[in-house]
């Protein structure tokens, strides 16, 4: 993969993020002239951010489980 191809992949990924903001994110967080997070009490924003960080860790663990299974399958094919 060239640097240009990697940059294109990153751009596509960010495009998907943008679509989420304008789709489901707008439905859940758009308050017309602002976003919900902008007006949340700081304690609520911190709690929300911590929950999202915990979700990221769970998704990372799930991905690792699937990657380990995939790695095991490839290693089995090498034997």
C-alpha positions in Angstrom: 0.0 0.0 0.0 1.4 3.4 -1.0 1.1 6.5 1.2 -1.5 7.8 -1.2 -3.6 4.6 -0.9 -3.3 4.8 2.9 -4.4 8.4 2.8 -7.4 7.4 0.6 -8.4 4.7 3.1 -8.1 7.2 6.0 -10.2 9.7 4.0 -12.9 6.9 3.4 -12.9 6.1 7.1 -13.3 9.7 8.1 -16.1 10.0 5.5 -17.9 7.1 7.3 -17.4 9.0 10.6 -18.9 12.1 9.0 -21.9 10.1 7.7 -22.5 8.9 11.3 -22.4 12.4 12.6 -24.9 13.6 10.0 -27.1 10.5 10.3 -27.7 8.7 13.6 -25.6 11.3 15.4 -27.8 14.1 14.2 -30.9 12.2 15.3 -29.5 11.7 18.8 -27.4 14.8 19.5 -28.3 17.7 17.2 -30.1 20.4 19.1 -30.6 22.8 16.2 -28.0 25.4 16.9 -25.6 23.2 18.9 -24.7 19.6 19.8 -25.9 17.9 22.9 -22.4 17.6 24.3 -21.9 21.4 24.2 -24.6 22.0 26.7 -24.2 18.9 28.9 -23.2 19.4 32.5 -19.5 18.6 32.8 -20.2 15.7 35.1 -22.5 14.2 32.5 -20.0 14.7 29.7 -17.3 13.0 31.7 -19.6 10.1 32.5 -20.6 9.8 28.8 -16.9 10.0 27.7 -15.9 7.3 30.1 -18.7 5.0 28.9 -17.6 5.6 25.3 -14.0 4.8 26.3 -15.2 1.6 28.0 -17.1 0.7 24.8 -13.9 1.2 22.8 -12.1 -1.2 25.0 -14.8 -3.8 24.6 -14.7 -3.5 20.8 -11.0 -3.8 20.9 -11.2 -7.0 22.9 -13.9 -8.4 20.5 -11.7 -7.6 17.5 -8.7 -9.2 19.2 -10.7 -12.4 19.8 -11.7 -12.5 16.1 -8.1 -11.8 15.0 -6.8 -14.5 17.3 -9.2 -17.0 15.7 -8.2 -15.8 12.2 -4.6 -16.2 13.1 -5.1 -19.7 14.4 -6.9 -20.6 11.2 -4.0 -19.3 9.1 -1.5 -21.1 11.3 -3.4 -24.3 11.0 -3.3 -24.0 7.2 0.5 -23.6 7.4 0.9 -27.0 9.2 
